[in-house]
Amino acid sequence: MGECEDGKEYRCWEELLPDALGLIFRNLPLQEVLTVLPRVCKSWGRVVAGPYCWQEIDIEEWSQQQSKPEQIARMVELLVGRSAGSCRRISVSGLPCDPRFSFIGDNARALRTLEIPRSEISDSMVESVAPRLPNVTFLDISSCTKIGARGLEAFGKHCKSLAGLRRVMHPIDLADRACQHDEAHAIACSMPRLRHLEMGYMLVATEAVAEILGRCRELRFLDLRGCWAVDDKLLLRDRHPGLRVLGPRVDDCYENSYWEECSDDYSDDSSIYSWELMDDVDDDYDYAAAGSDDDEAVWDDDGQGLENLEVRFYGGGFGETFAGFDWPPSP
C-alpha cells in the first residue's frame, strides 16, 4: 500500500493478485506479453512466466502470418508448457504434424476448446492423441486436409461431450476428392451430442446430411453453405423445428456467432483460475532475462515481428470478419 499526496491510500500494481494481472495481460498483444511485460517488474515477470495468462491460448492470427511451421510449433510448446495444465482453449492455425500435437494431449488435458484450422495433423496422430482430450466440447478442424473419417471418428469416440464441430473446407482443399460421405457418416455415428455443426463446402449429398440429422437429435444449428449437392427442400425443416439451417446457397456474409447460443450446458465458468495445485514460482527466476532468449527467438526466426504485415484471407467460416468473403459462385 502507498499514500497519495492527499493522504488517501492506494494499492500498488505489483500487489494485484496474479490471476487478476493475468486477466489484464490477456488483452495485450502476444509479443508485448512475452517480451515487454517480464522486464517491467518481478511480479509482472512472475505472472507472465506462470500459468496466469495462458488459460486461453489464442494465437491464430499470429500463426497465420508465420512462414515457418517449426516457429508455430515452438510457440505452442512454450505457451502450453507455461499453462501448467490449466489451459482451457487453444486456437492456432497451421500446426504441423509433429510431436507438438502429442505435447498438447499430454499437457492440456483440461482443454475444452480446440481450434486448429489448416493444420497438418493426420488421422493416425488424432487416433493417438484424442484419448487424452476427453473434455473437448468444441472442435475446429477446418481445412485440415490430412484428417478424414478416421480422425473424426476418433474425436467423436473419445470426446464424449463434443457439442460443436467446425469442419468448413475450401474448394481447393477438395480438388482431388470425389465425396466426403465417409466423414459425414463418422460424424453421425460418433458425435450424437452435437448441437452446432458447420460443414460448409464439404462434398456431401442430401442422404449424408439426412443421416446426421437422424442421429444427432440435439442439433440446433447446421451450416451447409456451399454444399451444392444437398437439396434443401428435402431436409424437411418441418421435422426439425428447433434446427436453424444455413445454406446450401451462399447469399451474403454470415456472422458466425451461433456457437454462443449452444453453450448453455458446457460454457466455461468463472472459476478457471485454480492455482492451489500448481507449483510455487521460483523466487530465483531471472526476470531481467525473461523473454530475452526463447521468447524473443520466436519473433526473430523470420526476421520480422507482427508489425507491417498484411494478411488476405480467401474464404470464410472461421470468423465473422471473413465469413462468406470471396467464395466462388454457386455452380
Secondary structure, 3 states (H helix, E strand, C coil): CEECCCCCEECCHHHCCHHHHHHHHCCCCHHHHHHCHHHCCHHHHHHHHCCCCCCEEECHHHHCCCCCHHHHHHHHHHHHHHCCCCCCEEECCCCCCCHHHHHHHHHCCCCCEEECCCCCCCHHHHHHHHHHCCCCCEEECCCCCCCCHHHHHHHHHHCCCCCEEECCCCHHHHCCCCCCHHHHHHHHHHCCCCCEEECCCCCCCHHHHHHHHHHCCCCCEEECCCCCCCCHHHHCHHHCCCCEEECCCCCCCCCCCHHHHHCCCCCCCCCCCCCCCCCCCCCCCCCCCCCCCHHHHHHHCCCCCCCCCCCCCCCCCCCCCCCCCCCCCCC
